[in-house]
Amino acid sequence: ADTFAFTGTVTGAGESNVPLFFAKTSGTTSVNSGTVTLIDFDTATVDTNSGFDTTNHKYTIQSGHAGKYIFHFIAKMRSATLHKVRESDIQLFKNGSSICSNNSTYNQNLALQYSTDGFFMVDASVGDYFQVYAKMTIDSGTGNVNNGFFIGYKVTT
């Protein structure tokens, strides 16, 4: 094997992955059975380019930052009453349309709660906006979504 002795600074290695944001839910979003509902990501703990809107729960691509982005999103979906969740679905929306969905079905053994996540790479232009939605099928009552986070960052190509 080769041995390398570095005596200076390594430059040009890796990538910066900015813009970067990390948003999370601080409360609970109620979901009616069969209804696609925007998840309330209302706290941005990291937002390097001020692109996350905590009022409208969306990330918008800022000027000068078009390119490929990776998004990761997760939330705990729970029935208001015991073991009533038949299906949970988390979706990434781009400009108001679903572009990625992760669906889990529990036909035989209904679940009390389930953490559902998604991971997606997408081309984004300036002004494009991204939001995360939840959909649950519940045998009775309503559902709740909480303990969620939504992360995104630009990938250098």
N, C-alpha and C positions, 0 to 999 in steps of 0.2 A: 504494500500500500504506500501511497505517496504521503509525505509529510509536508505541511505548509506552515511557514513561519510568517505571520502577519505582523508588520511593524507600523502600519499606517491605518487609515480609515477605509472601510469598505463602502463604496458608493455605487448607486445604481442597482442595488439588490432590493428585491421586494417591491411593494407598492404601498401607497398611502391609504387607499380605501376611503377617501373622503369625496363627497359629502357622506356623512354617517349620522344615523339617528337611532335612538332607543326610546320607545314610548311604551307606557304600561297603563293598565287600568287601575284606578284607585278605588273603584266601587264595583257595583254589579249592574249588568245590562239585562233587563227582562226580555225574554223571547217567547212569543206565542208560537204554538205548534204550527209548523209548515210555513212560517214567515221568515224571509231573509231580512236580518236585522243588523244594522251597523253597530259594531262593537265600539264602546266608548273608551278609546285610548285617550285619556285626558291629562296625562302627565308625561312630558318629554324630559327625561333625565340627561340625555345627550342629544344635541342637535347642532352639528358643526356649521351649518349654513342657514339656520333659521327657516327651514322648509316645512317643519311640522306644525300643523294648525290643531291645537288641542280643543278648540271649540267645535270644529267640523270633523275632527278625528281623521285627518288625512295628511299625507306627505306630498308636497308639490316639488317637482324638479325645478331648480332655480336657474337663472340665466348663467350660461357658461358651463353647465354641468350635465349636458345631454350625454348619453352613453349607456353601457350595460350596467344594470343594477341587480344585486341579489337581495331578496326579501325573505325574512323568516318570521313566522307569526304563529302564536300558540295561545290557546285559551282553555280554561276548564269549563265544561258545559255540564250543568247539573239540573235535575228535575226538582221542582219545589216540593214534591212529595216523593216518597221512597220508590226507587226502582221503576221509573216510568219512561226513561229515555229509550226510544226504539232506534233512533238514528241521530247522529251529529255530523255536521258539515261545516267546515271553515273555508272561506273563499277570499281570494285576493282580487280586488277590483281595480281596473285601470280606467280612468276617465268615465266611471259609471257602469262599466261592463265587467262581468266576471271573466278572469283569464286563468285562474287556477283554483282547484277545489280538492279538498281531501275529505272524503265521506267515510264514516264508519257506521255499520248497521249491526243491531243486536236483536235479531228476531226471536231467538230462542230464550235468551237470558237478558231481560231488560236491565239497563244499567242505572245506577243512581247518578253517577258522574263519570265523565271521561275527558281527558285532556286531548284535544285535537290540534294538530299543527300542520303547517305547510312550509315549503321551501321552494323558491322559484327564482329563476334568472330571466330578465326581460330587458329589451331595448326601450329606452325612455328618452323622450324629447323634452325640451324646455316647456314648462306649463302642464305636462302630464301630471296627474295626481293619482295616488294610490290609497285605498282604504281596505279594511278587513271586515268581513261580514260573517255572521253565524246563522245557521239554520238548524233547527232541531225538530224531530218528530217525537211527540210526547203522547203517551196513551191518555193521560188526563192531567189537567192543570197547566201550569206554565213552566218555563225553564229559565235558568239564570246562567249568565256568562260572567266569569270573573277570573282573577289571577292570570290575566293575559299580558303578552308583550308583543311588540311589533318592531322589528329591526330592519334597517335597510342600509346599504352602502354601495358606492360606485366601485366597479371593478375595472381596473386599467387593462386595456387590451392592446 
